[in-house]
Amino acid sequence: MFGTAVRQLGYAWSMMSGRRFRIRDVRALVDDTRATMEAFGSPGEGSDDMLAATDPEIQEDLTRRRMRRTIKHAMAEVPYYRRLRDPDDIPPTPKLALRGMPSAFVSDLARPAVLAHTTGTTGSPTLVWFSAYEIELMSSISALGLMLAGGLRSDHLWANAISSRSIAQILVERAVPMTGAGFIHLGMVDPRATLDRLATPLHVPGKQPLITHLNVTASYLGALVQEAERGGWSPRDFGLAEVYSGGEVLTDALRVRAEQALGAKVFDGYSMTEVAPVAGRVCDDGHLHLPPDQGLVEVLDPVTMEPAGPDALGVLVITPYSTFRDTTLLLRYVTGDMVRTLPEPATCAMAAIPATSRLLGRSVDGEVTTRDVLDLLQAEPALPLPTRFAIEDGVLHVVSGKDDPALLGRLEERAGALAIRGIRLVETPDELPSPCQVRADLIEHSFEHAAPLPIGVR
């Protein structure tokens, strides 16, 4: 018990001071938490303090000190930021800068160990280097979060159905076994194969018979829902308790359909490879809460790059603190992900953690965002999942699979709030005026449901 208390104090000191963690102490803290939960069913008194937000005045002072330290490291060690002269006047870093010259953001003192890629659905993949320190630290902190906030237990089975090249895959694959739970890398295979896996008992000693937790992107979740509804699957076929969706916009309509099809509560979250470990989760009131301990989160006007006012559209600009990142260092990174500031402070159960609206996605046409369009389209069960669309000259083109005048009429009637000139239904994605790429397209071919071979190849 004394050792655990010392490690908790050491963890808190690193969080407060902004200095590097001792990895062995963080790992030991994970083991202590797991042992306590297995013995008593709860993490113990005071454990929530490791994840809780502090007093606002204290947090403001910590933010200033952490940011100063991070800027100091970046200006001294990173080629891209070495040209800067004023630490109090740091311009936003555009995504194209990192995408075009990733090595210019790697610290001279770094010891790169792992290269992670973004999926590239909005352009060429972005490359981000991580050190062994970063991987071990973020995995351990993730394990603590899964146990303390997520309720993951040693008898659970967690399955990942996301891209294998993202940092999220690497971290969760290491974090879940630290909790004692079983980890299963499903990959992004044919949705029929994934449903088969979810419904097949594994008969693993000490574990529940079926997969209990599933981690997916929203578009792949849509593909699973579509296949489950078409194939006559029932929630009774699965043992899922929780589904985690991230990486894309999740609408209420898709979340409800997924919960009905899979029989599990669906949680919405936010993360991206470039700004790890900064991540957020959506509360029951529909706010995206981004804890301030691991990075500075700003919401800026996408045109002026000045702070967005109350109830205004803005882009997330994030600086991961150098306490957690020592390889690819980013200052005020413009993520391209749009949110809306809240008109007034949140009063929800997570009100102590700073919040915005849920992720709105990208701007697809002026102030029309990805969420605006998906909210309209995914409210129509007749449209195929995952949803595909494009906007050209103010006209919304939607993949419907067939000509359906009644469907078109319903969409036009409900689209009044969107600043578009009209709606056109098309049968296939090839008929869209521009490609619509979603993460569900990153399907890995599998012998379980192999894709047909090209003509002449046998």
C-alpha positions in Angstrom: 0.0 0.0 0.0 2.8 2.4 0.8 4.5 1.7 -2.5 1.2 2.4 -4.3 0.9 5.7 -2.5 4.4 6.7 -3.5 3.8 5.8 -7.1 0.5 7.8 -7.1 2.4 10.8 -5.7 5.1 10.4 -8.4 2.5 10.2 -11.1 0.8 13.4 -9.7 4.2 15.2 -9.5 5.0 14.5 -13.1 1.5 15.7 -14.2 1.9 18.8 -12.1 5.5 19.7 -12.9 5.5 18.8 -16.6 8.6 16.7 -16.3 9.1 13.2 -17.7 7.5 10.2 -16.1 9.4 7.2 -14.8 7.9 4.5 -17.0 8.5 1.7 -14.4 6.5 3.6 -11.8 3.6 4.2 -14.2 3.6 0.5 -15.2 3.7 -0.5 -11.5 0.8 1.9 -10.9 -1.2 0.1 -13.6 -0.4 -3.3 -12.0 -1.4 -1.9 -8.5 -4.7 -0.7 -9.9 -5.4 -4.0 -11.6 -4.6 -6.0 -8.5 -6.8 -3.8 -6.4 -9.7 -4.1 -8.8 -9.4 -7.8 -9.0 -9.3 -8.1 -5.3 -12.0 -5.6 -4.3 -13.9 -4.9 -7.5 -13.1 -1.2 -7.4 -9.9 0.8 -7.8 -9.8 2.1 -4.2 -10.1 5.5 -2.5 -8.4 8.4 -4.1 -7.8 6.6 -7.4 -10.2 8.9 -9.3 -7.8 11.8 -8.6 -5.4 10.5 -11.1 -7.9 11.2 -13.9 -9.8 14.1 -12.4 -9.6 17.7 -13.4 -8.1 20.1 -10.9 -9.3 23.5 -9.7 -9.7 25.9 -12.7 -7.2 28.4 -11.3 -4.6 25.7 -10.6 -5.3 24.2 -14.0 -4.7 27.6 -15.7 -1.3 27.9 -14.0 -0.4 24.4 -15.0 -1.4 25.0 -18.6 0.9 28.0 -18.8 3.8 26.2 -17.3 3.3 23.1 -19.4 3.0 25.2 -22.6 6.1 27.2 -21.8 8.1 24.0 -21.3 6.7 22.5 -24.5 7.5 25.6 -26.6 11.0 25.8 -25.1 11.7 22.2 -26.2 10.2 22.7 -29.7 12.1 25.9 -30.4 15.4 24.4 -29.2 15.2 20.9 -30.7 12.8 20.9 -33.7 14.0 22.2 -37.1 10.6 23.6 -38.1 10.2 25.7 -35.0 13.9 26.7 -34.6 13.1 29.7 -36.9 10.7 31.2 -34.3 12.0 34.0 -32.1 9.1 34.9 -29.8 7.8 32.1 -27.5 4.8 34.3 -26.8 3.8 34.5 -30.5 3.6 31.0 -31.9 1.6 30.8 -35.1 -0.7 27.8 -35.8 1.0 24.8 -37.6 -0.9 23.8 -40.7 -1.5 20.1 -41.4 0.1 20.4 -44.8 3.4 21.4 -43.2 3.6 18.1 -41.2 2.3 16.1 -44.1 4.9 17.6 -46.5 8.0 17.4 -44.3 7.4 15.1 -41.3 11.2 14.9 -40.5 11.3 18.6 -39.9 9.1 18.1 -36.8 11.3 15.4 -35.2 13.3 16.6 -32.2 17.1 16.5 -32.6 17.3 14.6 -29.3 14.7 12.1 -30.2 15.1 8.3 -30.4 12.4 7.4 -32.9 11.1 3.8 -32.6 7.7 3.6 -34.2 6.4 5.3 -37.4 2.6 5.6 -37.4 0.4 6.7 -40.3 -2.9 8.4 -40.6 -5.4 6.7 -42.9 -5.2 9.3 -45.6 -9.0 9.5 -46.2 -8.7 13.4 -46.4 -5.4 13.4 -48.4 -2.0 11.7 -48.4 -1.2 9.9 -45.1 0.6 11.9 -42.5 3.6 10.3 -40.9 4.3 10.6 -37.2 7.3 9.2 -35.3 7.0 8.0 -31.7 9.7 6.9 -29.2 9.6 3.8 -27.0 9.1 6.2 -24.0 6.0 7.7 -25.7 4.5 4.3 -26.6 5.1 2.8 -23.1 3.8 5.9 -21.3 0.7 6.4 -23.5 -0.2 2.7 -23.3 0.1 2.7 -19.6 -2.0 5.8 -19.2 -4.6 4.3 -21.6 -4.7 1.1 -19.4 -5.4 3.3 -16.3 -8.2 5.0 -18.2 -9.7 1.8 -19.4 -9.9 0.5 -15.8 -10.8 3.6 -13.9 -13.1 5.4 -16.4 -14.0 2.6 -18.8 -14.7 -0.3 -16.4 -12.6 -2.8 -18.3 -12.0 -6.0 -16.2 -9.8 -9.0 -16.5 -12.6 -11.3 -17.7 -13.5 -9.1 -20.6 -12.5 -9.6 -24.3 -11.7 -6.5 -26.3 -11.6 -6.6 -30.1 -10.1 -4.0 -32.4 -11.6 -3.5 -35.9 -9.6 -0.4 -36.9 -6.7 0.3 -39.2 -3.5 -1.4 -38.1 -1.3 1.5 -39.0 -2.8 4.1 -36.6 -1.3 4.9 -33.3 -4.6 3.9 -31.6 -4.1 0.3 -32.8 -0.6 0.2 -31.3 -1.5 1.7 -28.0 -4.7 -0.2 -27.3 -3.0 -3.5 -28.3 -0.6 -2.9 -25.5 -2.9 -1.3 -23.0 -5.7 -3.9 -22.9 -3.5 -6.8 -21.8 -2.2 -4.6 -19.0 -5.7 -4.5 -17.5 -5.9 -8.3 -17.6 -8.5 -8.3 -20.4 -8.0 -10.3 -23.6 -7.1 -8.4 -26.8 -8.3 -9.6 -30.2 -7.1 -8.0 -33.4 -10.0 -8.5 -35.7 -8.8 -6.1 -38.3 -11.1 -4.5 -40.9 -12.3 -7.5 -42.7 -15.6 -8.2 -44.5 -18.4 -7.1 -42.0 -19.8 -10.6 -42.3 -16.6 -12.1 -41.0 -16.6 -9.7 -38.1 -20.2 -10.5 -37.1 -19.3 -14.2 -37.2 -16.3 -13.6 -34.9 -18.5 -11.6 -32.5 -21.1 -14.4 -32.3 -18.6 -17.3 -32.0 -17.7 -18.4 -28.4 -14.0 -18.4 -27.7 -13.9 -20.7 -24.7 -10.9 -18.9 -23.1 -10.2 -19.8 -19.4 -11.0 -16.9 -17.1 -12.8 -14.9 -19.9 -16.4 -14.4 -20.9 -17.5 -16.6 -23.7 -18.0 -13.9 -26.3 -16.3 -10.6 -27.2 -17.5 -8.0 -24.8 -15.9 -4.7 -26.1 -15.5 -3.6 -29.7 -13.5 -0.7 -31.0 -14.4 0.6 -34.5 -14.7 3.7 -36.7 -18.1 5.1 -37.4 -18.2 4.2 -41.0 -17.2 0.6 -40.3 -19.8 0.5 -37.5 -22.3 1.5 -40.2 -21.2 -1.4 -42.4 -21.6 -3.8 -39.5 -25.1 -2.4 -38.8 -26.1 -2.8 -42.5 -24.8 -6.4 -42.6 -26.5 -7.3 -39.3 -29.9 -5.9 -40.4 -29.6 -7.6 -43.8 -28.4 -10.9 -42.4 -31.0 -11.2 -39.7 -28.6 -11.0 -36.8 -30.1 -10.3 -33.4 -28.5 -8.8 -30.2 -29.0 -12.2 -28.7 -26.3 -13.5 -31.0 -23.6 -11.3 -29.4 -22.1 -10.8 -26.0 -21.2 -7.2 -26.5 -21.4 -4.8 -23.5 -19.8 -1.7 -25.0 -18.8 -0.4 -28.5 -16.3 2.4 -28.8 -16.5 4.6 -32.0 -13.9 7.1 -33.0 -12.0 8.6 -35.9 -15.1 9.8 -37.7 -18.4 11.6 -37.1 -20.9 9.4 -35.2 -24.6 10.5 -35.6 -27.3 9.8 -33.1 -29.2 8.0 -35.8 -26.4 5.6 -36.4 -25.6 5.2 -32.7 -29.3 4.2 -32.0 -29.4 1.7 -34.9 -26.1 0.2 -33.8 -27.3 -0.2 -30.2 -30.4 -1.9 -31.5 -28.5 -4.2 -33.9 -25.7 -5.2 -31.6 -27.3 -4.9 -28.2 -24.6 -2.8 -26.6 -24.1 0.8 -25.6 -22.1 2.8 -28.1 -19.7 5.4 -26.9 -18.4 8.3 -29.0 -14.9 9.6 -28.7 -12.2 11.8 -30.4 -8.6 11.1 -31.1 -6.0 11.5 -33.9 -2.6 10.1 -34.5 -0.8 13.5 -34.7 -2.0 14.8 -31.3 -1.9 11.6 -29.2 -2.3 11.2 -26.3 -4.8 14.1 -26.3 -8.3 12.6 -26.7 -11.9 13.2 -25.7 -15.1 11.5 -25.0 -18.7 12.5 -25.5 -20.9 12.8 -22.4 -24.6 11.9 -22.2 -25.5 15.5 -22.9 -23.7 15.4 -26.2 -20.6 17.5 -25.3 -17.1 16.5 -26.4 -14.9 16.8 -23.3 -11.2 17.1 -23.9 -9.1 16.9 -20.6 -6.5 19.7 -20.3 -3.8 17.6 -18.7 -2.1 16.1 -21.8 -2.2 19.1 -24.2 -3.5 22.5 -24.9 -6.8 22.5 -26.8 -7.9 25.7 -28.6 -11.0 26.4 -30.7 -10.1 29.0 -33.4 -12.0 30.7 -36.1 -11.1 28.7 -39.3 -10.5 31.9 -41.2 -8.9 34.4 -38.8 -7.3 31.8 -36.5 -8.4 33.9 -33.6 -10.3 32.3 -30.6 -13.9 31.4 -31.6 -16.6 33.2 -29.6 -19.5 31.5 -27.7 -21.7 29.3 -29.9 -19.4 29.8 -32.9 -17.9 27.4 -35.4 -14.2 26.7 -34.9 -11.4 24.3 -35.7 -9.6 22.3 -33.0 -6.0 23.4 -32.6 -4.0 21.2 -30.3 -0.5 21.2 -28.7 0.5 17.9 -27.0 2.7 18.6 -24.0 6.4 17.6 -24.1 5.8 15.6 -20.9 4.1 13.0 -23.1 5.8 13.7 -26.5 9.5 13.8 -27.1 9.8 12.9 -30.8 7.4 14.6 -33.2 6.7 17.8 -31.4 3.8 20.0 -32.6 2.8 23.5 -31.5 -0.7 24.7 -32.1 -1.4 22.0 -34.7 -4.5 22.8 -36.9 -6.3 19.5 -36.9 -8.9 20.5 -39.5 -11.6 19.0 -37.3 -14.5 21.4 -36.7 -16.6 21.9 -33.5 -18.8 24.5 -32.2 -18.1 26.3 -28.9 -20.8 26.0 -26.3 -23.1 29.0 -25.8 -22.6 28.8 -22.0 -20.6 26.6 -19.6 -21.6 22.9 -19.5 -23.6 21.7 -16.5 -23.4 18.0 -17.3 -21.8 15.2 -15.2 -18.5 15.9 -16.8 -18.7 19.7 -16.5 -15.3 19.9 -14.7 -13.6 19.0 -18.0 -13.6 21.6 -20.8 -16.1 20.9 -23.5 -17.2 21.8 -27.0 -20.0 20.4 -29.2 -19.5 17.0 -30.6 -17.1 16.6 -33.5 -18.7 18.2 -36.6 -16.1 16.8 -39.0 -14.8 18.9 -41.9 -16.3 21.9 -43.7 -17.8 20.3 -46.9 -19.4 23.5 -48.3 -19.0 26.8 -46.5 -20.5 26.4 -43.0 -22.1 23.0 -43.9 -20.1 20.3 -42.1 -19.9 16.6 -42.3 -22.2 16.2 -39.3 -24.9 18.4 -40.9 -25.0 16.2 -43.9 -24.8 12.8 -42.0 -27.5 13.9 -39.6 -29.8 14.4 -42.6 -28.9 11.3 -44.5 -28.5 8.7 -41.6 -32.0 9.6 -40.4 -33.2 7.7 -43.5 -32.8 3.9 -43.0 -33.5 3.4 -46.7 -30.0 4.8 -47.5 -27.2 2.3 -47.6 -24.5 2.3 -44.9 -21.8 3.5 -44.8 -23.1 6.8 -46.0 -21.5 8.3 -49.1 -22.1 11.8 -50.5 -20.4 14.7 -52.2 -21.3 18.4 -52.7 -20.7 20.2 -55.9 -21.9 23.7 -56.8 -24.2 23.6 -53.8 -25.9 20.3 -54.9 -25.8 17.4 -52.5 -25.1 14.1 -54.4 -26.1 11.0 -52.3 -25.4 7.3 -53.0 -28.9 5.7 -52.7 -28.4 2.4 -54.6 -31.6 3.0 -56.6 -33.9 5.6 -57.9 -36.4 6.4 -55.1 -38.6 9.5 -55.6 -40.2 9.1 -52.2 -36.9 9.1 -50.5 -35.7 12.1 -52.4 -38.9 13.9 -51.4 -38.3 13.2 -47.7 -34.7 14.4 -47.9 -35.6 17.6 -49.7 -38.3 18.3 -47.1 -35.9 17.9 -44.2 -32.9 19.7 -45.8 -34.3 23.2 -45.4 -31.8 24.0 -42.7 -28.8 23.2 -44.9 -27.4 25.8 -47.2 -27.6 23.7 -50.3 -29.3 24.2 -53.7 -30.7 20.7 -54.1 -30.3 17.0 -53.7 -29.5 14.4 -56.4 -29.6 10.6 -55.8 -27.0 8.4 -57.6 -26.9 4.6 -57.6 -23.1 4.0 -57.1 -20.1 5.8 -55.6 -18.6 6.1 -59.1 -21.4 8.5 -60.0 -20.4 11.0 -57.3 -18.7 14.2 -58.6 -15.8 13.7 -56.3 -14.6 10.6 -54.3 -16.1 9.9 -50.9 -13.5 8.0 -48.9 -14.4 6.6 -45.5 -12.4 4.4 -43.2 -14.6 1.5 -43.8 -13.0 1.3 -47.3 -9.7 0.1 -45.7 -11.0 -3.5 -45.8 -8.4 -6.2 -45.5 -9.0 -9.2 -47.8 -9.6 -12.4 -45.8 -10.0 -16.1 -46.8 -13.1 -16.2 -44.7 -15.0 -14.1 -47.2 -12.5 -13.6 -50.0 -13.1 -11.1 -52.7 -13.5 -12.6 -56.2 -10.2 -12.9 -58.1 -9.9 -10.8 -61.3 -10.8 -12.5 -64.6 -8.0 -14.6 -65.8 -6.4 -15.0 -62.3 -7.0 -18.4 -60.7 
